[in-house]
Amino acid sequence: MMTELPGCDTSVVKTVSVANAVSVVKTVRMTLVRAAVVVALSGAGALFGVVQPAGAAAPAVTATAPAAAAHPAAAPAQQPQPAPVDVVKAYFAAINNDEFEAAWALGGKNTSGRPYDSFVTANQGTDQNVVTVDSVAGNKVTVTYDLTLINGSHQRFTGTYTVQDGVIVTADVHRV
């Protein structure tokens, strides 16, 4: 319901209301994306077959409260970058959960060598990736993963993923 304001042009009020609504939607969406990444990086990978090497300690993840929607112009607080191993785990967890936008943002755009639609099509045939972290050296994470396709067939891969600024930037992967 719109209340007439004396001396105000109604079209200006409607424009401001739409702009505020868009800002709130963007803030809520960003909060949900951040929450999903926190969940993915805080150990949800274990639910999807992602395992740590024997004797490795679970990484600590700290969640921060999102900025209040009342201050949409405020710059977001600088978040510490996740550990490279957590980025790789989150990437595979996103693929396992058919969260292709998240997988694309985590590095699929840099490693697939194809456009987003082809990336989605290729990964929709995947039933599950069971990933084992073989080693971590700086920003390079070496993994072995068993891929089960929806038709029941299996493929095994090994490779090294290079992570910078919380995103996989290169992957050297081959079938074994």
LUMTOR-447135 format. One record per residue: residue number from 1; residue in three letters; z negated, y negated, x negated of N, C-alpha, C in turn. Coordinates in steps of 0.02 Angstrom, whole numbers. Example, Ala and Ser with C-alpha at 12.3 -4.5 7.8 and 13.67 -1.06 7.14 Angstrom:
BEGIN
ATOM gudren mimar     nZ     nY     nX    caZ    caY    caX     cZ     cY     cX
ATOM      1   ALA   -390    284   -660   -390    225   -615   -390    165   -660
ATOM      2   SER   -354    112   -642   -357     53   -684   -394     -2   -645
This chain:
BEGIN
ATOM gudren mimar     nZ     nY     nX    caZ    caY    caX     cZ     cY     cX
ATOM      1   MET      0     58    -42      0      0      0      0    -62    -45
ATOM      2   MET     43   -109    -31     50   -170    -70     17   -227    -33
ATOM      3   THR    -29   -263    -65    -61   -320    -35    -25   -383    -59
ATOM      4   GLU     -7   -426    -12     27   -489    -30    -23   -533    -67
ATOM      5   LEU     -2   -560   -122    -43   -607   -160    -14   -676   -150
ATOM      6   PRO    -55   -724   -127    -29   -792   -116     -2   -821   -180
ATOM      7   GLY     58   -849   -177     88   -882   -234    120   -836   -284
ATOM      8   CYS    121   -769   -272    151   -721   -319    215   -694   -290
ATOM      9   ASP    264   -689   -333    327   -659   -313    316   -583   -310
ATOM     10   THR    329   -553   -252    317   -482   -241    357   -439   -290
ATOM     11   SER    417   -459   -308    457   -418   -355    424   -414   -423
ATOM     12   VAL    389   -467   -444    354   -466   -508    296   -418   -504
ATOM     13   VAL    259   -418   -450    202   -373   -440    227   -301   -442
ATOM     14   LYS    282   -287   -408    309   -219   -407    331   -198   -476
ATOM     15   THR    363   -242   -514    385   -226   -581    325   -210   -626
ATOM     16   VAL    273   -251   -622    213   -239   -661    181   -173   -641
ATOM     17   SER    179   -158   -577    149    -95   -553    188    -36   -580
ATOM     18   VAL    254    -39   -580    295     16   -606    284     23   -681
ATOM     19   ALA    282    -34   -717    271    -31   -789    203     -1   -805
ATOM     20   ASN    152    -19   -766     85     10   -777     85     85   -762
ATOM     21   ALA    120    105   -710    123    176   -693    158    215   -748
ATOM     22   VAL    212    188   -775    248    222   -830    202    227   -891
ATOM     23   SER    166    175   -906    120    175   -962     66    229   -953
ATOM     24   VAL     39    234   -894    -13    285   -880     16    355   -887
ATOM     25   VAL     76    365   -860    108    431   -865    119    449   -938
ATOM     26   LYS    143    402   -979    154    415  -1050     89    432  -1085
ATOM     27   THR     36    395  -1068    -29    408  -1099    -55    477  -1080
ATOM     28   VAL    -49    496  -1017    -72    562   -995    -31    616  -1028
ATOM     29   ARG     35    607  -1032     78    657  -1063     59    666  -1137
ATOM     30   MET     50    610  -1173     32    615  -1243    -36    649  -1252
ATOM     31   THR    -83    635  -1207   -148    668  -1210   -141    743  -1200
ATOM     32   LEU    -99    763  -1154    -88    835  -1142    -55    868  -1202
ATOM     33   VAL     -6    834  -1232     27    862  -1292    -23    869  -1348
ATOM     34   ARG    -64    817  -1359   -115    822  -1412   -164    879  -1398
ATOM     35   ALA   -184    886  -1335   -230    941  -1318   -198   1008  -1331
ATOM     36   ALA   -134   1015  -1315    -99   1079  -1326    -95   1094  -1400
ATOM     37   VAL    -82   1043  -1441    -78   1054  -1514   -147   1073  -1541
ATOM     38   VAL   -199   1040  -1517   -267   1057  -1539   -283   1129  -1522
ATOM     39   VAL   -267   1150  -1461   -279   1220  -1441   -239   1267  -1485
ATOM     40   ALA   -176   1250  -1496   -133   1293  -1537   -159   1298  -1608
ATOM     41   LEU   -183   1244  -1635   -206   1243  -1705   -277   1269  -1714
ATOM     42   SER   -314   1275  -1660   -385   1294  -1666   -397   1369  -1657
ATOM     43   GLY   -347   1408  -1664   -359   1479  -1662   -325   1514  -1605
ATOM     44   ALA   -288   1480  -1564   -253   1513  -1510   -200   1560  -1537
ATOM     45   GLY   -181   1551  -1600   -131   1594  -1630   -153   1667  -1630
ATOM     46   ALA   -218   1679  -1635   -242   1748  -1634   -227   1782  -1568
ATOM     47   LEU   -221   1743  -1515   -205   1773  -1450   -132   1796  -1448
ATOM     48   PHE    -92   1772  -1494    -20   1786  -1491      3   1826  -1551
ATOM     49   GLY    -42   1861  -1583    -22   1905  -1637    -20   1871  -1705
ATOM     50   VAL    -43   1811  -1712    -44   1777  -1776   -110   1794  -1810
ATOM     51   VAL   -106   1822  -1870   -167   1843  -1904   -171   1811  -1972
ATOM     52   GLN   -233   1802  -1997   -245   1774  -2063   -247   1832  -2112
ATOM     53   PRO   -233   1819  -2176   -241   1872  -2225   -314   1892  -2230
ATOM     54   ALA   -326   1954  -2251   -395   1979  -2255   -437   1934  -2300
ATOM     55   GLY   -497   1919  -2278   -543   1879  -2317   -534   1804  -2311
ATOM     56   ALA   -483   1781  -2275   -471   1709  -2269   -516   1680  -2215
ATOM     57   ALA   -544   1623  -2229   -587   1589  -2180   -544   1554  -2128
ATOM     58   ALA   -570   1552  -2067   -534   1518  -2014   -534   1443  -2028
ATOM     59   PRO   -478   1409  -2019   -476   1337  -2032   -515   1298  -1980
ATOM     60   ALA   -546   1244  -2003   -583   1201  -1957   -536   1151  -1925
ATOM     61   VAL   -542   1141  -1861   -501   1092  -1825   -548   1046  -1788
ATOM     62   THR   -537    981  -1794   -578    932  -1760   -537    898  -1707
ATOM     63   ALA   -561    899  -1645   -526    865  -1591   -556    795  -1585
ATOM     64   THR   -513    747  -1571   -537    679  -1560   -519    659  -1489
ATOM     65   ALA   -561    617  -1460   -548    595  -1392   -489    548  -1391
ATOM     66   PRO   -445    554  -1341   -387    508  -1337   -410    438  -1320
ATOM     67   ALA   -369    389  -1339   -384    319  -1324   -384    309  -1249
ATOM     68   ALA   -425    264  -1224   -429    251  -1153   -363    222  -1127
ATOM     69   ALA   -344    241  -1067   -282    218  -1037   -283    142  -1024
ATOM     70   ALA   -342    112  -1023   -348     41  -1010   -321     -1  -1069
ATOM     71   HIS   -311     30  -1127   -288     -5  -1186   -223     26  -1212
ATOM     72   PRO   -169     26  -1173   -107     59  -1195    -75     26  -1255
ATOM     73   ALA    -91    -37  -1270    -59    -72  -1326    -94    -57  -1392
ATOM     74   ALA   -153    -25  -1391   -190    -11  -1452   -153     42  -1493
ATOM     75   ALA   -152     32  -1558   -119     80  -1603   -160    144  -1605
ATOM     76   PRO   -128    203  -1604   -166    265  -1607   -201    272  -1674
ATOM     77   ALA   -259    303  -1672   -297    315  -1733   -259    363  -1778
ATOM     78   GLN   -262    353  -1842   -228    396  -1890   -262    465  -1890
ATOM     79   GLN   -226    516  -1870   -253    584  -1867   -240    618  -1934
ATOM     80   PRO   -288    657  -1959   -274    695  -2019   -221    748  -2005
ATOM     81   GLN   -178    760  -2053   -125    809  -2044   -155    880  -2044
ATOM     82   PRO   -129    923  -2000   -153    992  -2000   -132   1028  -2064
ATOM     83   ALA   -168   1079  -2081   -151   1120  -2139    -83   1153  -2128
ATOM     84   PRO    -43   1161  -2180     23   1192  -2172     21   1260  -2137
ATOM     85   VAL    -29   1301  -2153    -34   1366  -2120    -44   1359  -2045
ATOM     86   ASP    -81   1308  -2024    -93   1297  -1953    -29   1275  -1918
ATOM     87   VAL     13   1236  -1952     76   1214  -1923    122   1275  -1911
ATOM     88   VAL    126   1319  -1961    168   1378  -1954    142   1423  -1898
ATOM     89   LYS     77   1433  -1894     48   1473  -1840     63   1442  -1772
ATOM     90   ALA     56   1376  -1767     69   1342  -1704    143   1348  -1685
ATOM     91   TYR    187   1346  -1733    259   1354  -1721    273   1422  -1689
ATOM     92   PHE    247   1475  -1718    259   1542  -1690    223   1551  -1623
ATOM     93   ALA    163   1523  -1616    128   1527  -1552    168   1492  -1497
ATOM     94   ALA    198   1435  -1514    239   1398  -1465    300   1440  -1444
ATOM     95   ILE    332   1473  -1491    389   1516  -1474    365   1574  -1430
ATOM     96   ASN    309   1605  -1449    283   1661  -1409    267   1640  -1338
ATOM     97   ASN    248   1577  -1328    230   1552  -1262    288   1517  -1226
ATOM     98   ASP    348   1524  -1252    407   1490  -1224    397   1415  -1219
ATOM     99   GLU    359   1386  -1265    349   1314  -1270    398   1287  -1322
ATOM    100   PHE    462   1288  -1303    515   1274  -1351    516   1201  -1374
ATOM    101   GLU    496   1154  -1332    492   1084  -1354    441   1077  -1410
ATOM    102   ALA    384   1110  -1402    332   1106  -1454    356   1140  -1518
ATOM    103   ALA    388   1198  -1513    415   1233  -1572    468   1190  -1607
ATOM    104   TRP    510   1158  -1567    563   1115  -1594    530   1057  -1633
ATOM    105   ALA    479   1026  -1604    445    970  -1636    407    991  -1698
ATOM    106   LEU    381   1052  -1699    344   1078  -1757    389   1097  -1815
ATOM    107   GLY    455   1097  -1804    500   1111  -1860    563   1149  -1842
ATOM    108   GLY    568   1173  -1780    629   1208  -1760    691   1166  -1770
ATOM    109   LYS    683   1100  -1762    740   1054  -1771    763   1053  -1843
ATOM    110   ASN    719   1070  -1890    736   1068  -1961    758   1136  -1988
ATOM    111   THR    741   1189  -1954    752   1256  -1982    805   1297  -1946
ATOM    112   SER    822   1277  -1885    866   1319  -1846    940   1310  -1863
ATOM    113   GLY    959   1252  -1887   1029   1240  -1903   1073   1236  -1841
ATOM    114   ARG   1043   1223  -1784   1081   1219  -1722   1048   1168  -1676
ATOM    115   PRO   1085   1148  -1623   1056   1101  -1575   1000   1133  -1534
ATOM    116   TYR    960   1091  -1502    902   1113  -1464    920   1167  -1413
ATOM    117   ASP    973   1158  -1374    991   1207  -1322   1004   1276  -1352
ATOM    118   SER   1037   1278  -1410   1049   1342  -1443    984   1372  -1470
ATOM    119   PHE    939   1330  -1494    874   1352  -1518    836   1386  -1461
ATOM    120   VAL    837   1354  -1402    803   1382  -1344    834   1449  -1324
ATOM    121   THR    900   1450  -1320    936   1512  -1300    919   1569  -1348
ATOM    122   ALA    920   1556  -1412    905   1608  -1462    834   1634  -1455
ATOM    123   ASN    787   1589  -1442    717   1610  -1438    696   1637  -1370
ATOM    124   GLN    736   1625  -1319    720   1654  -1253    728   1730  -1254
ATOM    125   GLY    766   1756  -1301    774   1828  -1307    716   1861  -1343
ATOM    126   THR    668   1821  -1366    610   1846  -1403    554   1863  -1354
ATOM    127   ASP    527   1924  -1360    469   1942  -1321    406   1920  -1357
ATOM    128   GLN    403   1935  -1423    344   1916  -1461    359   1918  -1536
ATOM    129   ASN    328   1871  -1572    327   1871  -1645    256   1888  -1666
ATOM    130   VAL    247   1941  -1704    181   1956  -1732    185   1935  -1805
ATOM    131   VAL    147   1883  -1822    153   1850  -1887     93   1866  -1930
ATOM    132   THR    106   1883  -1993     54   1892  -2043     66   1841  -2098
ATOM    133   VAL     15   1802  -2113     19   1754  -2167      8   1792  -2232
ATOM    134   ASP     58   1792  -2276     53   1828  -2339     21   1785  -2393
ATOM    135   SER     39   1720  -2395      9   1676  -2445     20   1603  -2425
ATOM    136   VAL    -22   1561  -2454    -15   1488  -2445    -22   1458  -2515
ATOM    137   ALA     27   1418  -2534     25   1384  -2599     44   1311  -2586
ATOM    138   GLY     -6   1268  -2582      8   1198  -2568     36   1190  -2498
ATOM    139   ASN     97   1164  -2494    129   1154  -2428    178   1210  -2411
ATOM    140   LYS    177   1265  -2448    221   1322  -2436    181   1380  -2407
ATOM    141   VAL    205   1406  -2351    171   1461  -2316    220   1519  -2313
ATOM    142   THR    201   1575  -2343    243   1635  -2342    215   1683  -2289
ATOM    143   VAL    260   1705  -2246    240   1749  -2191    287   1809  -2186
ATOM    144   THR    262   1860  -2153    303   1916  -2131    294   1919  -2056
ATOM    145   TYR    348   1927  -2020    339   1933  -1948    384   1986  -1919
ATOM    146   ASP    354   2022  -1870    390   2073  -1833    410   2042  -1767
ATOM    147   LEU    474   2041  -1755    502   2011  -1695    518   2066  -1645
ATOM    148   THR    492   2061  -1585    510   2107  -1532    552   2068  -1482
ATOM    149   LEU    612   2093  -1470    657   2061  -1422    643   2087  -1352
ATOM    150   ILE    665   2050  -1301    651   2070  -1233    685   2136  -1215
ATOM    151   ASN    735   2156  -1253    767   2221  -1240    730   2279  -1273
ATOM    152   GLY    673   2263  -1307    631   2314  -1338    646   2327  -1411
ATOM    153   SER    700   2301  -1438    716   2313  -1508    671   2271  -1553
ATOM    154   HIS    664   2294  -1616    620   2261  -1664    660   2239  -1725
ATOM    155   GLN    639   2183  -1754    668   2158  -1816    610   2133  -1858
ATOM    156   ARG    616   2140  -1925    563   2117  -1970    592   2065  -2017
ATOM    157   PHE    556   2011  -2026    578   1956  -2069    522   1937  -2117
ATOM    158   THR    541   1908  -2173    493   1877  -2218    523   1811  -2241
ATOM    159   GLY    479   1764  -2255    505   1700  -2278    451   1650  -2293
ATOM    160   THR    473   1595  -2321    429   1540  -2340    447   1478  -2302
ATOM    161   TYR    397   1448  -2271    405   1386  -2233    372   1330  -2272
ATOM    162   THR    408   1275  -2281    381   1216  -2315    362   1164  -2263
ATOM    163   VAL    301   1139  -2267    274   1093  -2217    259   1026  -2250
ATOM    164   GLN    281    972  -2217    265    904  -2239    245    863  -2178
ATOM    165   ASP    191    826  -2184    168    782  -2130    161    817  -2063
ATOM    166   GLY    137    879  -2065    125    916  -2003    186    946  -1970
ATOM    167   VAL    243    949  -2006    305    976  -1978    337   1022  -2030
ATOM    168   ILE    364   1078  -2006    403   1122  -2050    468   1087  -2066
ATOM    169   VAL    482   1078  -2132    543   1042  -2151    597   1088  -2177
ATOM    170   THR    578   1145  -2204    627   1195  -2226    599   1265  -2215
ATOM    171   ALA    644   1312  -2211    624   1383  -2206    675   1424  -2244
ATOM    172   ASP    650   1469  -2285    692   1517  -2321    671   1586  -2295
ATOM    173   VAL    706   1611  -2245    687   1672  -2210    744   1722  -2213
ATOM    174   HIS    727   1785  -2223    778   1837  -2221    750   1901  -2189
ATOM    175   ARG    796   1940  -2162    778   2002  -2128    764   2055  -2181
ATOM    176   VAL    712   2096  -2169    696   2150  -2216    702   2217  -2181
